């Protein structure tokens, strides 16, 4: 997974000397191509770079592999470039020179998901890497989050995770009160015991649906058993049948499965119930063939996660999101293997990326 992300990492010229981002899409031959599902969007985005920074910070914290830190800070340079002066994030760059897409429906300034993810990544960079420049961007970005109203539950869940991480680290103590009220918003967006992503849905969507895990995490953090109870009920009503069926839906992406893995892992840890341990293991099995294609979505030999299963057929494209969320779903395996695979991961970077990351490392050590 990290090997594929290294292959997809490309410099962004206007974003700074060390800046890099991750190409959104690639085919089976590793040829990259832009996002264009809703008109032309761009070649790389904050959504992917922010989640990759979170992943790499987790891997670095557990392993201390220096190149992982260099990589994360290259992504941080890109994220800071994508944050406007007023604190809002734009999502896509339209080319590798770094031209921002400020008008697209998936890229306009301050869009829910990419702003939430960008701010969370800045929070992680400030806390884990001690980056003061990230803290300045974080302060500006939090203003918009705290002022936002009528936020969809799936986006609000990212706000909650950001706030929990910051308060745990002894920063922005004023966010503690926000955590409780934001969780009440999330818990209120449910029907029949099932948590929804927004009140206008007829059914939840699996991708990005992590509210069960977030409420369980917040319940433990705040000492509020009511939040954990809501999370538990929704997971058993909504996630359990999907997991037991091997996510047998027309189209299933790693993003959706990873969201279910996250929620069952949090409930497994917080409730200690064997049922959630069972669901967590079954959900992770999707990556190794417990799916309607009866094929491994995680190709361990090639070091990449494929883009999902469509009507029982494996989609052998392998883009940024799939490999980031796949690595997060199987994080323990990634952490265990990174020290051994580090030399191989290094060979997957293009020469210009290796040069940039090396220059950054030298500058910090001088």
Secondary structure, 3 states (H helix, E strand, C coil): CHHHHHHHEEECHHHCCCCEEEECEECCCCCEECECCCCCCECEEHHHHHHHHHHHHHHHHHHCCHHHHHHHHHHHHHHHHHECCCCCECCEECCCCCCEECCCCCCCCCCHHHHHHHHHHHHHHHHHCCCHHHHHHHHHHHHHHHHCCCCCHHHHHHHHHHHHHHHHCCCCCCHHHHHHHHHHHHHHCEECCEECCCCCCCCCCCCCCCHHHHHHHHHHHHCCHHHHHHHHHHHHHHHHHHHHCCCCCCEECHHHHHHHHHHHHHHHHHHCCHHHHHHHHHHHHHHHCCCCCCCCCEECCCCEECCEEECCEEECCCCHHHHHHHHHHCHHHHHHHHHHHHHHHHHHCCHHHHHHHHHHHHHHHC
